[in-house]
Amino acid sequence: MSQKKIGRPVSPDSKHTMFRVRLDDTSMAKLEECAKELKITRSDVVRKGIEKIHDDLKK
């Protein structure tokens, strides 16, 4: 009999890659401000920024 894996099922678009970045105080404050204003996480702000830059490059 096979054993069932315990825990949440893995999402098809799970975020398994971690990327660390160093920021100066000004950039960090801007990131925090954006996250607070948009009511999203800092990671989501970075992801949105990547999408925006990528879309702009494709234009």
C-alpha positions as CSV (number, residue, x, y, z in Angstrom):
1,M,0.0,0.0,0.0
2,S,1.4,3.4,-0.9
3,Q,1.7,6.1,1.8
4,K,-0.1,9.4,1.2
5,K,2.0,12.5,1.6
6,I,0.8,14.6,4.5
7,G,0.4,18.4,4.0
8,R,-0.9,20.8,1.5
9,P,-0.9,19.8,-2.2
10,V,1.8,21.6,-4.2
11,S,0.4,24.4,-6.4
12,P,1.2,24.2,-10.1
13,D,2.8,27.6,-10.1
14,S,4.5,27.3,-6.7
15,K,7.3,29.7,-6.0
16,H,10.2,27.5,-5.2
17,T,13.1,29.7,-6.3
18,M,14.5,32.1,-3.8
19,F,16.3,35.2,-4.9
20,R,18.1,37.5,-2.4
21,V,18.9,41.1,-3.1
22,R,20.7,43.8,-1.2
23,L,18.9,47.2,-1.0
24,D,19.9,50.5,0.3
25,D,17.7,52.2,2.9
26,T,16.0,54.4,0.3
27,S,15.0,51.5,-2.0
28,M,13.8,49.5,1.0
29,A,11.6,52.4,2.1
30,K,10.2,52.7,-1.4
31,L,9.5,49.0,-1.5
32,E,7.7,49.1,1.9
33,E,5.7,52.1,0.8
34,C,4.5,50.4,-2.4
35,A,3.6,47.2,-0.5
36,K,1.7,49.2,2.1
37,E,-0.1,51.4,-0.4
38,L,-1.1,48.4,-2.7
39,K,-1.8,46.1,0.3
40,I,0.4,43.4,-1.1
41,T,3.6,41.7,0.0
42,R,7.0,43.0,-0.8
43,S,7.6,39.9,-2.9
44,D,4.4,40.7,-4.9
45,V,5.7,44.3,-5.5
46,V,8.9,42.9,-6.9
47,R,7.1,40.4,-9.1
48,K,4.8,43.2,-10.4
49,G,7.9,45.2,-11.1
50,I,9.5,42.4,-13.1
51,E,6.3,42.0,-15.1
52,K,6.1,45.7,-15.8
53,I,9.7,46.0,-17.0
54,H,9.3,42.8,-19.1
55,D,6.1,44.1,-20.7
56,D,7.7,47.5,-21.5
57,L,10.6,45.7,-23.2
58,K,8.2,43.8,-25.4
59,K,6.5,47.0,-26.6
